[in-house]
């Protein structure tokens, strides 16, 4: 079987890496030939979310657009096309429509609430052009849909009867618990994210300021383009790189994952929580969305809502190394049981071989 995978990002993009790329070696072992075509090249990805540089962005965009048209032309050589999140970043669903016209079986993977309008501070023009209203048509044209949580599953089922729920997972051989290290005098609390989630860190500033009056700790920020300064708190800031993706999580004593309470968050995977747990890092995360399904409060991590809860629960972890160790073991067990990538390889194989190979159902065509 031959499958063409269309992704928005190269390996540097977390959703493409964990929803598609990590599965490909396992699919190939099952006799599925996989070809991946990201819209953003690694070079384009590095500048896409920066402010300005419009000339360079336009040049890359035109080249990537031509490559997408090439993907449509060569799609007939494949048994199915697997689209992760979007085939084309702006405008109407032209690429998906062309694939549907050619009766190319499509599997659509939805791991974000892209049907909601949401502005992008780094690229407001692109955000305006995204046309979230195109998603229902894409879902109808697809042979089946894969989602990462029940919120997205319920949305997708309004437009397609064949919907599967597969959580975003990690390779537990790579995301492993590091060897024990001596206790630090200043425990390391860390946040690992991107340009889109960096604004959520602002909510933790009063929490960290108040904690610093009671405890010694260092706060590490990875992946934020904006400087993070907080008087009275020792802060380390580092850009994210693919080579250290796992090491960032392993080096922490405590992980934090603040999120706002808004509809867009309900479509998130809670994946940062899974990554912390996978390497045995105890975490305090916002009590919202998918986090509520991953974390058993007080058992394998902490859920927090108010500023007081954040302070109380981070304080307990800072003061108690044994509690950190207990949460770490419980979190790792949660990931091995529910979020280990190898458990879901058979699901992907079955979806591609059975659902993607069907002819167009009645009424599903363009």
Buried (B, 14 or more C-beta within 10 A) or exposed (E): BEBBBBBBBBBBBBBBBBBBBBBBEBBEEEEBEBBBBBBBBEEBBEBBBEEEEEEBBEEBBEEBBEEBEEBBEEBEEBBBBBBBBBBBBBEEBBBBBBBBEEEBBBBBBBBBBBBBEBEBEBBEEBBEEBBEEBBBBBBBBBBBBBBBBEBBBEBBBEBBEBBBBBBBBBBBEEBBBEEEEEEEEEBBBBBBBBBEBBBBBEBBBEBBBBBBEEBEBBBBBBBBEEEBEBEEBEBEBBEBEEEBBBEBBBBBBBBBBBBEEEEBBBBBBBBBBBBBBBBBBBBBBBBBBBBBEBBBBEEBBBBBEEEEBBBEBBBBBBEEEEBBEBBBBBBBEBBEEBBBBEBBBEBBBEBBBEBBEEEBEEEBEB
